[in-house]
Amino acid sequence: VNQLHRQNSKKRRRRKFCWLQNKPVKILLAKMACRMLLSSTGRALNAAAGTRGISSQVLAPLCAAIKDEITHTGQFYDDKDYRNVRFTNATKVVNPNWAIKLVDEAPIVESSARVVYCDGGTEPALGHPKVYINLDKPGAHACGYCGQRFQKKDDHHH
């Protein structure tokens, strides 16, 4: 049993080692994707130049000239990142209306009750359950599903 276990672990180690040695595979896949994206452009260039295929010398400047915008999560790609190939001949589009900004722009709902509920507002059928929110502590309290904020009114009649 131990010998069988040792053989299996050696095979697993060999597989892991082989995968680590194949890092250029990612670059190859990126080049293939670039070629697929540029296939119509490539056909036109090939017809004009009389060549058979687009070389990586043509694709490299196109893939490197990508303007990378930072998303709301802070994600951005390095200039040499193979994932930039998806933005060849196109720009990376980042929505400037981040959800956290839109939630902050929504007005805080004030209530004189100690406990309020949020059901998603005007469109409750979108998977938002009815959530009860305790307003005893001071400040605004947000719904965990939609981000709507609630606050208890300052009543001086206690």
TORFI-129484 format. One record per atom (N, C-alpha, C): x, y, z; residue number from 1. Coordinates in nm, 4 decimals, always signed. Layout:
<nodes>
(node (X, Y, Z), NUM)
...
</nodes>
This chain:
<nodes>
(node (+0.0831, -0.1193, +0.0000), 1)
(node (+0.0000, +0.0000, +0.0000), 1)
(node (+0.0874, +0.1255, +0.0000), 1)
(node (+0.1924, +0.1247, +0.0857), 2)
(node (+0.2815, +0.2407, +0.0914), 2)
(node (+0.3534, +0.2629, -0.0412), 2)
(node (+0.3938, +0.1509, -0.1065), 3)
(node (+0.4631, +0.1629, -0.2336), 3)
(node (+0.3708, +0.2234, -0.3398), 3)
(node (+0.2455, +0.1818, -0.3417), 4)
(node (+0.1480, +0.2365, -0.4355), 4)
(node (+0.1259, +0.3852, -0.4090), 4)
(node (+0.1189, +0.4214, -0.2807), 5)
(node (+0.1012, +0.5620, -0.2432), 5)
(node (+0.2202, +0.6458, -0.2905), 5)
(node (+0.3437, +0.5905, -0.2733), 6)
(node (+0.4641, +0.6623, -0.3167), 6)
(node (+0.4649, +0.6810, -0.4681), 6)
(node (+0.4247, +0.5784, -0.5430), 7)
(node (+0.4218, +0.5890, -0.6886), 7)
(node (+0.3222, +0.6957, -0.7329), 7)
(node (+0.2042, +0.6969, -0.6701), 8)
(node (+0.1035, +0.7970, -0.7061), 8)
(node (+0.1511, +0.9381, -0.6746), 8)
(node (+0.2182, +0.9556, -0.5592), 9)
(node (+0.2653, +1.0893, -0.5240), 9)
(node (+0.3760, +1.1345, -0.6188), 9)
(node (+0.4612, +1.0402, -0.6658), 10)
(node (+0.5641, +1.0755, -0.7638), 10)
(node (+0.4995, +1.1212, -0.8943), 10)
(node (+0.3937, +1.0513, -0.9367), 11)
(node (+0.3239, +1.0898, -1.0597), 11)
(node (+0.2635, +1.2286, -1.0454), 11)
(node (+0.2034, +1.2546, -0.9284), 12)
(node (+0.1444, +1.3864, -0.9056), 12)
(node (+0.2510, +1.4947, -0.9105), 12)
(node (+0.3667, +1.4683, -0.8457), 13)
(node (+0.4755, +1.5658, -0.8468), 13)
(node (+0.5249, +1.5889, -0.9886), 13)
(node (+0.5367, +1.4809, -1.0668), 14)
(node (+0.5814, +1.4945, -1.2045), 14)
(node (+0.4834, +1.5794, -1.2849), 14)
(node (+0.3522, +1.5559, -1.2640), 15)
(node (+0.2515, +1.6343, -1.3351), 15)
(node (+0.2622, +1.7819, -1.2988), 15)
(node (+0.2762, +1.8097, -1.1693), 16)
(node (+0.2891, +1.9489, -1.1257), 16)
(node (+0.4131, +2.0123, -1.1862), 16)
(node (+0.5242, +1.9370, -1.1858), 17)
(node (+0.6488, +1.9887, -1.2388), 17)
(node (+0.6354, +2.0184, -1.3878), 17)
(node (+0.5709, +1.9268, -1.4618), 18)
(node (+0.5518, +1.9487, -1.6054), 18)
(node (+0.4671, +2.0725, -1.6304), 18)
(node (+0.3635, +2.0929, -1.5500), 19)
(node (+0.2768, +2.2091, -1.5691), 19)
(node (+0.3542, +2.3378, -1.5441), 19)
(node (+0.4422, +2.3359, -1.4418), 20)
(node (+0.5206, +2.4554, -1.4128), 20)
(node (+0.6179, +2.4865, -1.5254), 20)
(node (+0.6662, +2.3831, -1.5919), 21)
(node (+0.7606, +2.4066, -1.7007), 21)
(node (+0.6904, +2.4583, -1.8254), 21)
(node (+0.5597, +2.4455, -1.8342), 22)
(node (+0.4854, +2.4881, -1.9525), 22)
(node (+0.4264, +2.6276, -1.9375), 22)
(node (+0.4932, +2.7169, -1.8674), 23)
(node (+0.4436, +2.8538, -1.8553), 23)
(node (+0.4319, +2.9243, -1.9904), 23)
(node (+0.5212, +2.8975, -2.0863), 24)
(node (+0.5053, +2.9617, -2.2171), 24)
(node (+0.3759, +2.9241, -2.2879), 24)
(node (+0.3061, +2.8220, -2.2389), 25)
(node (+0.1785, +2.7832, -2.2994), 25)
(node (+0.0798, +2.8992, -2.2924), 25)
(node (+0.0812, +2.9732, -2.1814), 26)
(node (-0.0093, +3.0873, -2.1673), 26)
(node (+0.0188, +3.1920, -2.2739), 26)
(node (+0.1468, +3.2163, -2.3007), 27)
(node (+0.1839, +3.3141, -2.4030), 27)
(node (+0.1385, +3.2646, -2.5395), 27)
(node (+0.1572, +3.1362, -2.5642), 28)
(node (+0.1138, +3.0784, -2.6908), 28)
(node (-0.0371, +3.0927, -2.7078), 28)
(node (-0.1133, +3.0652, -2.6007), 29)
(node (-0.2587, +3.0801, -2.6073), 29)
(node (-0.2972, +3.2252, -2.6332), 29)
(node (-0.2252, +3.3191, -2.5736), 30)
(node (-0.2535, +3.4609, -2.5959), 30)
(node (-0.2286, +3.4976, -2.7415), 30)
(node (-0.1206, +3.4463, -2.7982), 31)
(node (-0.0915, +3.4750, -2.9389), 31)
(node (-0.1991, +3.4152, -3.0292), 31)
(node (-0.2440, +3.2937, -2.9944), 32)
(node (-0.3493, +3.2316, -3.0745), 32)
(node (-0.4778, +3.3133, -3.0673), 32)
(node (-0.5095, +3.3641, -2.9480), 33)
(node (-0.6294, +3.4461, -2.9331), 33)
(node (-0.6156, +3.5743, -3.0130), 33)
(node (-0.4978, +3.6344, -3.0113), 34)
(node (-0.4738, +3.7553, -3.0906), 34)
(node (-0.4973, +3.7258, -3.2384), 34)
(node (-0.4466, +3.6131, -3.2824), 35)
(node (-0.4641, +3.5776, -3.4235), 35)
(node (-0.6114, +3.5578, -3.4578), 35)
(node (-0.6854, +3.4966, -3.3655), 36)
(node (-0.8280, +3.4761, -3.3903), 36)
(node (-0.9013, +3.6091, -3.3946), 36)
(node (-0.8646, +3.7004, -3.3028), 37)
(node (-0.9299, +3.8305, -3.3004), 37)
(node (-0.8998, +3.9112, -3.4252), 37)
(node (-0.7800, +3.8956, -3.4750), 38)
(node (-0.7381, +3.9730, -3.5907), 38)
(node (-0.7525, +3.8969, -3.7219), 38)
(node (-0.8302, +3.7895, -3.7209), 39)
(node (-0.8346, +3.7040, -3.8389), 39)
(node (-0.8825, +3.7782, -3.9629), 39)
(node (-0.9852, +3.8622, -3.9507), 40)
(node (-1.0319, +3.9348, -4.0694), 40)
(node (-0.9290, +4.0382, -4.1118), 40)
(node (-0.8680, +4.1077, -4.0148), 41)
(node (-0.7628, +4.2038, -4.0467), 41)
(node (-0.6425, +4.1302, -4.1038), 41)
(node (-0.6139, +4.0161, -4.0461), 42)
(node (-0.5006, +3.9369, -4.0917), 42)
(node (-0.5176, +3.8898, -4.2345), 42)
(node (-0.6383, +3.8489, -4.2701), 43)
(node (-0.6630, +3.8053, -4.4076), 43)
(node (-0.6389, +3.9190, -4.5059), 43)
(node (-0.6847, +4.0392, -4.4680), 44)
(node (-0.6642, +4.1545, -4.5557), 44)
(node (-0.5153, +4.1861, -4.5693), 44)
(node (-0.4423, +4.1838, -4.4566), 45)
(node (-0.2982, +4.2102, -4.4606), 45)
(node (-0.2256, +4.1027, -4.5399), 45)
(node (-0.2653, +3.9781, -4.5200), 46)
(node (-0.2004, +3.8680, -4.5901), 46)
(node (-0.2256, +3.8759, -4.7402), 46)
(node (-0.3471, +3.9130, -4.7785), 47)
(node (-0.3788, +3.9251, -4.9205), 47)
(node (-0.2967, +4.0370, -4.9836), 47)
(node (-0.2820, +4.1479, -4.9108), 48)
(node (-0.2068, +4.2616, -4.9631), 48)
(node (-0.0575, +4.2310, -4.9698), 48)
(node (-0.0063, +4.1634, -4.8686), 49)
(node (+0.1372, +4.1377, -4.8620), 49)
(node (+0.1758, +4.0060, -4.9284), 49)
(node (+0.0787, +3.9198, -4.9537), 50)
(node (+0.1071, +3.7913, -5.0152), 50)
(node (+0.1733, +3.6932, -4.9196), 50)
(node (+0.1481, +3.7079, -4.7907), 51)
(node (+0.2073, +3.6177, -4.6919), 51)
(node (+0.1025, +3.5203, -4.6417), 51)
(node (+0.1469, +3.4208, -4.5647), 52)
(node (+0.0545, +3.3184, -4.5179), 52)
(node (-0.0056, +3.3483, -4.3822), 52)
(node (+0.0644, +3.4112, -4.2914), 53)
(node (+0.0114, +3.4320, -4.1571), 53)
(node (+0.0634, +3.5602, -4.0943), 53)
(node (-0.0048, +3.6051, -3.9901), 54)
(node (+0.0397, +3.7242, -3.9183), 54)
(node (+0.1478, +3.6816, -3.8207), 54)
(node (+0.2569, +3.7532, -3.8192), 55)
(node (+0.3640, +3.7173, -3.7266), 55)
(node (+0.3408, +3.7827, -3.5920), 55)
(node (+0.4111, +3.7335, -3.4921), 56)
(node (+0.3995, +3.7923, -3.3590), 56)
(node (+0.4591, +3.9321, -3.3559), 56)
(node (+0.5428, +3.9664, -3.4549), 57)
(node (+0.5985, +4.1017, -3.4613), 57)
(node (+0.4894, +4.2031, -3.4921), 57)
(node (+0.3879, +4.1624, -3.5650), 58)
(node (+0.2754, +4.2513, -3.5943), 58)
(node (+0.1829, +4.2598, -3.4738), 58)
(node (+0.1605, +4.1468, -3.4058), 59)
(node (+0.0669, +4.1426, -3.2942), 59)
(node (+0.1204, +4.2091, -3.1686), 59)
(node (+0.2499, +4.2012, -3.1455), 60)
(node (+0.3067, +4.2535, -3.0208), 60)
(node (+0.2778, +4.4014, -2.9992), 60)
(node (+0.3004, +4.4894, -3.0984), 61)
(node (+0.2702, +4.6309, -3.0731), 61)
(node (+0.1213, +4.6561, -3.0515), 61)
(node (+0.0364, +4.5798, -3.1196), 62)
(node (-0.1077, +4.5983, -3.1016), 62)
(node (-0.1507, +4.5601, -2.9613), 62)
(node (-0.0943, +4.4510, -2.9090), 63)
(node (-0.1298, +4.4059, -2.7751), 63)
(node (-0.0684, +4.4948, -2.6680), 63)
(node (+0.0463, +4.5553, -2.6967), 64)
(node (+0.1145, +4.6367, -2.5963), 64)
(node (+0.0582, +4.7779, -2.5875), 64)
(node (-0.0150, +4.8227, -2.6892), 65)
(node (-0.0632, +4.9605, -2.6922), 65)
(node (-0.1985, +4.9770, -2.6251), 65)
(node (-0.2268, +4.8967, -2.5256), 66)
(node (-0.3566, +4.8988, -2.4588), 66)
(node (-0.3520, +4.9948, -2.3417), 66)
(node (-0.4481, +5.0850, -2.3363), 67)
(node (-0.4580, +5.1754, -2.2217), 67)
(node (-0.5387, +5.1028, -2.1154), 67)
(node (-0.4776, +5.0790, -2.0018), 68)
(node (-0.5422, +5.0004, -1.8971), 68)
(node (-0.6045, +5.0922, -1.7940), 68)
(node (-0.7348, +5.0840, -1.7795), 69)
(node (-0.8053, +5.1609, -1.6778), 69)
(node (-0.8211, +5.0752, -1.5533), 69)
(node (-0.8161, +5.1402, -1.4381), 70)
(node (-0.8299, +5.0694, -1.3115), 70)
(node (-0.9781, +5.0582, -1.2777), 70)
(node (-1.0214, +4.9388, -1.2370), 71)
(node (-1.1613, +4.9169, -1.2016), 71)
(node (-1.1846, +4.9530, -1.0557), 71)
(node (-1.3097, +4.9420, -1.0113), 72)
(node (-1.3431, +4.9768, -0.8733), 72)
(node (-1.2780, +4.8826, -0.7727), 72)
(node (-1.2365, +4.7650, -0.8173), 73)
(node (-1.1694, +4.6714, -0.7269), 73)
(node (-1.0191, +4.6922, -0.7263), 73)
(node (-0.9712, +4.7854, -0.8079), 74)
(node (-0.8279, +4.8119, -0.8152), 74)
(node (-0.7567, +4.7228, -0.9148), 74)
(node (-0.8320, +4.6503, -0.9981), 75)
(node (-0.7726, +4.5581, -1.0935), 75)
(node (-0.7142, +4.6342, -1.2119), 75)
(node (-0.5920, +4.5998, -1.2480), 76)
(node (-0.5322, +4.6484, -1.3710), 76)
(node (-0.4307, +4.5451, -1.4168), 76)
(node (-0.4032, +4.5438, -1.5465), 77)
(node (-0.3113, +4.4462, -1.6018), 77)
(node (-0.1789, +4.5136, -1.6347), 77)
(node (-0.0705, +4.4414, -1.6116), 78)
(node (+0.0624, +4.4873, -1.6471), 78)
(node (+0.0723, +4.4959, -1.7992), 78)
(node (+0.1682, +4.5713, -1.8514), 79)
(node (+0.1837, +4.5834, -1.9964), 79)
(node (+0.2112, +4.4491, -2.0634), 79)
(node (+0.2808, +4.3605, -1.9940), 80)
(node (+0.3184, +4.2322, -2.0533), 80)
(node (+0.2235, +4.1191, -2.0138), 80)
(node (+0.1110, +4.1504, -1.9517), 81)
(node (+0.0166, +4.0482, -1.9073), 81)
(node (-0.0554, +3.9886, -2.0282), 81)
(node (-0.0615, +3.8555, -2.0338), 82)
(node (-0.1240, +3.7885, -2.1485), 82)
(node (-0.2739, +3.8155, -2.1575), 82)
(node (-0.3373, +3.8593, -2.0479), 83)
(node (-0.4814, +3.8859, -2.0517), 83)
(node (-0.5144, +4.0122, -2.1308), 83)
(node (-0.4149, +4.0935, -2.1615), 84)
(node (-0.4371, +4.2125, -2.2432), 84)
(node (-0.4797, +4.1777, -2.3848), 84)
(node (-0.4596, +4.0533, -2.4256), 85)
(node (-0.4926, +4.0132, -2.5614), 85)
(node (-0.6418, +4.0289, -2.5896), 85)
(node (-0.7247, +4.0232, -2.4869), 86)
(node (-0.8692, +4.0377, -2.5100), 86)
(node (-0.9075, +4.1801, -2.5475), 86)
(node (-0.8148, +4.2749, -2.5330), 87)
(node (-0.8434, +4.4136, -2.5687), 87)
(node (-0.7672, +4.4567, -2.6936), 87)
(node (-0.7255, +4.3616, -2.7759), 88)
(node (-0.6567, +4.3948, -2.8991), 88)
(node (-0.7558, +4.4589, -2.9952), 88)
(node (-0.7158, +4.5678, -3.0561), 89)
(node (-0.8006, +4.6456, -3.1478), 89)
(node (-0.9250, +4.7001, -3.0794), 89)
(node (-0.9233, +4.7095, -2.9500), 90)
(node (-1.0357, +4.7649, -2.8744), 90)
(node (-0.9806, +4.8215, -2.7442), 90)
(node (-1.0575, +4.9069, -2.6838), 91)
(node (-1.0145, +4.9620, -2.5555), 91)
(node (-1.0871, +4.8896, -2.4434), 91)
(node (-1.0254, +4.8896, -2.3284), 92)
(node (-1.0879, +4.8298, -2.2109), 92)
(node (-1.1935, +4.9277, -2.1611), 92)
(node (-1.3155, +4.8822, -2.1513), 93)
(node (-1.4261, +4.9680, -2.1092), 93)
(node (-1.4549, +4.9418, -1.9623), 93)
(node (-1.4436, +5.0467, -1.8825), 94)
(node (-1.4722, +5.0370, -1.7400), 94)
(node (-1.5890, +5.1295, -1.7111), 94)
(node (-1.6913, +5.0774, -1.6476), 95)
(node (-1.8091, +5.1570, -1.6146), 95)
(node (-1.7723, +5.2562, -1.5041), 95)
(node (-1.7867, +5.3867, -1.5297), 96)
(node (-1.7513, +5.4857, -1.4272), 96)
(node (-1.8542, +5.4947, -1.3147), 96)
(node (-1.9718, +5.4361, -1.3342), 97)
(node (-2.0766, +5.4398, -1.2318), 97)
(node (-2.0613, +5.3202, -1.1392), 97)
(node (-1.9677, +5.3284, -1.0486), 98)
(node (-1.9456, +5.2198, -0.9548), 98)
(node (-2.0623, +5.2121, -0.8587), 98)
(node (-2.1005, +5.0921, -0.8224), 99)
(node (-2.2175, +5.0703, -0.7374), 99)
(node (-2.2036, +5.1407, -0.6031), 99)
(node (-2.0858, +5.1414, -0.5465), 100)
(node (-2.0678, +5.2032, -0.4152), 100)
(node (-2.0922, +5.3538, -0.4219), 100)
(node (-2.0557, +5.4152, -0.5354), 101)
(node (-2.0817, +5.5588, -0.5520), 101)
(node (-2.2317, +5.5842, -0.5658), 101)
(node (-2.3001, +5.4979, -0.6419), 102)
(node (-2.4439, +5.5150, -0.6619), 102)
(node (-2.5209, +5.4955, -0.5319), 102)
(node (-2.4781, +5.4015, -0.4490), 103)
(node (-2.5440, +5.3793, -0.3198), 103)
(node (-2.5233, +5.5000, -0.2297), 103)
(node (-2.4027, +5.5577, -0.2332), 104)
(node (-2.3758, +5.6764, -0.1513), 104)
(node (-2.4596, +5.7963, -0.1945), 104)
(node (-2.4953, +5.8032, -0.3226), 105)
(node (-2.5763, +5.9149, -0.3715), 105)
(node (-2.7235, +5.9019, -0.3322), 105)
(node (-2.7689, +5.7804, -0.3028), 106)
(node (-2.9094, +5.7602, -0.2640), 106)
(node (-2.9326, +5.8233, -0.1267), 106)
(node (-3.0473, +5.8890, -0.1077), 107)
(node (-3.0738, +5.9541, +0.0213), 107)
(node (-3.0971, +5.8512, +0.1322), 107)
(node (-3.0616, +5.8906, +0.2540), 108)
(node (-3.0836, +5.8049, +0.3707), 108)
(node (-3.2304, +5.8144, +0.4098), 108)
(node (-3.2942, +5.6997, +0.4312), 109)
(node (-3.4347, +5.6955, +0.4710), 109)
(node (-3.4410, +5.7119, +0.6225), 109)
(node (-3.5102, +5.8157, +0.6679), 110)
(node (-3.5240, +5.8384, +0.8119), 110)
(node (-3.6563, +5.7804, +0.8599), 110)
(node (-3.6524, +5.7219, +0.9793), 111)
(node (-3.7711, +5.6592, +1.0359), 111)
(node (-3.7747, +5.6859, +1.1855), 111)
(node (-3.8969, +5.6962, +1.2394), 112)
(node (-3.9104, +5.7146, +1.3843), 112)
(node (-3.9202, +5.5798, +1.4561), 112)
(node (-3.9349, +5.4716, +1.3810), 113)
(node (-3.9436, +5.3374, +1.4402), 113)
(node (-3.8042, +5.2862, +1.4767), 113)
(node (-3.8008, +5.1939, +1.5722), 114)
(node (-3.6733, +5.1353, +1.6139), 114)
(node (-3.6260, +5.0279, +1.5165), 114)
(node (-3.7223, +4.9621, +1.4510), 115)
(node (-3.6900, +4.8553, +1.3561), 115)
(node (-3.7617, +4.8845, +1.2250), 115)
(node (-3.6887, +4.8781, +1.1148), 116)
(node (-3.7469, +4.8978, +0.9818), 116)
(node (-3.7166, +4.7735, +0.8984), 116)
(node (-3.7839, +4.7620, +0.7846), 117)
(node (-3.7517, +4.6516, +0.6952), 117)
(node (-3.7224, +4.7066, +0.5567), 117)
(node (-3.6421, +4.6318, +0.4842), 118)
(node (-3.6090, +4.6658, +0.3462), 118)
(node (-3.6439, +4.5443, +0.2619), 118)
(node (-3.7210, +4.5668, +0.1552), 119)
(node (-3.7589, +4.4564, +0.0667), 119)
(node (-3.7117, +4.4792, -0.0764), 119)
(node (-3.6208, +4.5706, -0.0948), 120)
(node (-3.5687, +4.5953, -0.2289), 120)
(node (-3.6336, +4.7121, -0.2981), 120)
(node (-3.7282, +4.7769, -0.2343), 121)
(node (-3.7899, +4.8958, -0.2934), 121)
(node (-3.8935, +4.8634, -0.3974), 121)
(node (-3.8790, +4.9242, -0.5138), 122)
(node (-3.9819, +4.9148, -0.6178), 122)
(node (-3.9789, +4.7823, -0.6933), 122)
(node (-3.8675, +4.7086, -0.6870), 123)
(node (-3.8575, +4.5825, -0.7608), 123)
(node (-3.8209, +4.4678, -0.6666), 123)
(node (-3.9138, +4.4251, -0.5803), 124)
(node (-3.8807, +4.3198, -0.4840), 124)
(node (-3.8670, +4.1809, -0.5463), 124)
(node (-3.9047, +4.1643, -0.6722), 125)
(node (-3.9002, +4.0318, -0.7346), 125)
(node (-3.7605, +3.9942, -0.7830), 125)
(node (-3.6609, +4.0769, -0.7582), 126)
(node (-3.5269, +4.0497, -0.8096), 126)
(node (-3.4395, +3.9718, -0.7116), 126)
(node (-3.4982, +3.9008, -0.6170), 127)
(node (-3.4219, +3.8163, -0.5270), 127)
(node (-3.3841, +3.8815, -0.3965), 127)
(node (-3.4415, +3.9949, -0.3640), 128)
(node (-3.4116, +4.0644, -0.2391), 128)
(node (-3.5138, +4.0215, -0.1347), 128)
(node (-3.4714, +3.9508, -0.0302), 129)
(node (-3.5672, +3.9108, +0.0737), 129)
(node (-3.6009, +4.0287, +0.1645), 129)
(node (-3.7019, +4.0114, +0.2438), 130)
(node (-3.7403, +4.1146, +0.3408), 130)
(node (-3.6415, +4.1070, +0.4569), 130)
(node (-3.5691, +4.2164, +0.4812), 131)
(node (-3.4649, +4.2203, +0.5833), 131)
(node (-3.5035, +4.3234, +0.6879), 131)
(node (-3.4992, +4.2836, +0.8150), 132)
(node (-3.5294, +4.3758, +0.9241), 132)
(node (-3.3992, +4.4365, +0.9752), 132)
(node (-3.4010, +4.5683, +0.9964), 133)
(node (-3.2810, +4.6409, +1.0382), 133)
(node (-3.3111, +4.7151, +1.1674), 133)
(node (-3.2278, +4.6928, +1.2688), 134)
(node (-3.2424, +4.7572, +1.3987), 134)
(node (-3.1740, +4.8940, +1.3943), 134)
(node (-3.2466, +5.0001, +1.4316), 135)
(node (-3.1933, +5.1362, +1.4264), 135)
(node (-3.1620, +5.1931, +1.5645), 135)
(node (-3.1485, +5.1079, +1.6660), 136)
(node (-3.1233, +5.1565, +1.8015), 136)
(node (-2.9899, +5.2303, +1.8132), 136)
(node (-2.8864, +5.1818, +1.7486), 137)
(node (-2.7560, +5.2480, +1.7567), 137)
(node (-2.7567, +5.3726, +1.6681), 137)
(node (-2.6838, +5.4765, +1.7066), 138)
(node (-2.6825, +5.5999, +1.6268), 138)
(node (-2.6117, +5.5800, +1.4924), 138)
(node (-2.6499, +5.6633, +1.3968), 139)
(node (-2.5890, +5.6582, +1.2643), 139)
(node (-2.6759, +5.5855, +1.1637), 139)
(node (-2.6239, +5.5788, +1.0417), 140)
(node (-2.6962, +5.5129, +0.9327), 140)
(node (-2.6648, +5.3635, +0.9323), 140)
(node (-2.7660, +5.2830, +0.8992), 141)
(node (-2.7524, +5.1377, +0.8927), 141)
(node (-2.7936, +5.0938, +0.7524), 141)
(node (-2.7075, +5.0173, +0.6864), 142)
(node (-2.7312, +4.9788, +0.5469), 142)
(node (-2.7899, +4.8389, +0.5365), 142)
(node (-2.8729, +4.8215, +0.4347), 143)
(node (-2.9259, +4.6897, +0.4008), 143)
(node (-2.8119, +4.6099, +0.3373), 143)
(node (-2.7991, +4.4854, +0.3761), 144)
(node (-2.6918, +4.4019, +0.3239), 144)
(node (-2.7099, +4.3592, +0.1802), 144)
(node (-2.8310, +4.3711, +0.1255), 145)
(node (-2.8569, +4.3279, -0.0114), 145)
(node (-2.8483, +4.4415, -0.1124), 145)
(node (-2.9130, +4.5532, -0.0837), 146)
(node (-2.9178, +4.6610, -0.1829), 146)
(node (-2.8388, +4.7845, -0.1412), 146)
(node (-2.7962, +4.7929, -0.0160), 147)
(node (-2.7172, +4.9071, +0.0286), 147)
(node (-2.7988, +5.0269, +0.0721), 147)
(node (-2.9317, +5.0189, +0.0637), 148)
(node (-3.0170, +5.1304, +0.1078), 148)
(node (-2.9887, +5.1573, +0.2552), 148)
(node (-2.9710, +5.2851, +0.2897), 149)
(node (-2.9371, +5.3201, +0.4278), 149)
(node (-3.0587, +5.3751, +0.5005), 149)
(node (-3.0685, +5.3395, +0.6273), 150)
(node (-3.1775, +5.3828, +0.7144), 150)
(node (-3.1172, +5.4454, +0.8394), 150)
(node (-3.1891, +5.5445, +0.8928), 151)
(node (-3.1433, +5.6109, +1.0146), 151)
(node (-3.2639, +5.6493, +1.0974), 151)
(node (-3.2476, +5.6408, +1.2279), 152)
(node (-3.3562, +5.6792, +1.3181), 152)
(node (-3.3568, +5.8311, +1.3321), 152)
(node (-3.4789, +5.8897, +1.3227), 153)
(node (-3.4922, +6.0347, +1.3410), 153)
(node (-3.4555, +6.0709, +1.4839), 153)
(node (-3.4002, +6.1876, +1.5011), 154)
(node (-3.3680, +6.2353, +1.6359), 154)
(node (-3.4949, +6.2844, +1.7023), 154)
(node (-3.5538, +6.1996, +1.7865), 155)
(node (-3.6725, +6.2375, +1.8639), 155)
(node (-3.6278, +6.2721, +2.0047), 155)
(node (-3.6659, +6.3873, +2.0517), 156)
(node (-3.6276, +6.4300, +2.1863), 156)
(node (-3.7417, +6.4090, +2.2843), 156)
(node (-3.8367, +6.3212, +2.2511), 157)
(node (-3.9537, +6.2991, +2.3358), 157)
(node (-3.9454, +6.1676, +2.4122), 157)
(node (-3.8285, +6.1183, +2.4439), 158)
(node (-3.8158, +5.9901, +2.5150), 158)
(node (-3.8421, +6.0082, +2.6604), 158)
</nodes>
